[in-house]
Amino acid sequence: MAISVKVTSDHKIQLPDAVIKKMNLSINDEIVIEVEDNKLVLTKKEVNQTDSYSGSPKKVWNNADAEEYLKDEGNSGDNSGY
């Protein structure tokens, strides 16, 4: 697929709807831009699942105290294999 777009006066380009649909892009998706042999290569940045768990433990554990969280985790599920 080859589609021509123009660079605006504030150095922006607009991705055509066909590209948005083909790449399954959504609002706030990140795109990685690489320059290779005088060509722009745009790639949808894949979401790193571990990024959603970074930060404060209370954020990860839904504001629970760490001891309480681990106690609850220990009481859930099948532990018969241990």
N, C-alpha and C positions, 0 to 999 in steps of 0.2 A: 504494500500500500504506500503510495507516494502522494502526499498532499502538500501544497505550498501555502505557507502562512507568512505574514509580514511582521517585522519587529516594529513595535510602536515607538513613539518619541521618548517614552520612559523605559525603553529596553525590555518590554514584555512581549510575549507571544501568547496567543490564545489557542488552546488545543481544540480541534474540531470535535463535534459530537461523536463522529464515527470512531475517532481515536479513543475518546473517553469510554465508549461502550466496549470497544475491542480489548482495551487494557483493564476493564472493570475498575475504573478509577472513581473514587468518591471524594467528597469535600474533605479537606484536611489530610488526604493521602500525601505522602512525601514522594518526590521523584528525585532520583540520583542522576546528575548530569556529568557525563564524561566527554572529553574531547579526544578523539582518536583519528589521526590522519586527516585533519581539517574537517571532521564530521562531528556533530553532536549526537551522542547516544543517550537517550533518556530511558531510565529503567524505574519501574515502580519499586519503591523500597519495601521490602518484606518486613512485616512486624515481627520483632523479636519477642517471643512470649515471656522471656525472663524480664524484659523491661517493665512489664506490668506489675512485677513483684518487687521492684526496686524502691528504696525509700524507707520510711519509718516502718518498723515491725507492726506498730498499731494500725497503720494503713493496710498492710498486707493481711493482718489478722482481724480486720474489721473492728478496730479499736478495742479488742479484747486484751487483757493482760496476758503476757507470754505464758506464765504458769497456768493460768486458767485455760488458755487455748490448747496447750499441750495436754492438759488433763482431759479436756473434752475430746481431743483427737484420740487419746489412748482408750477412751471408753466407747469409741465408735468403730464399727466394722468388725470383721472376723479376724481374730488374733489366734485362731487355732493352729496356725502353721508355725508359731513361734515356740 
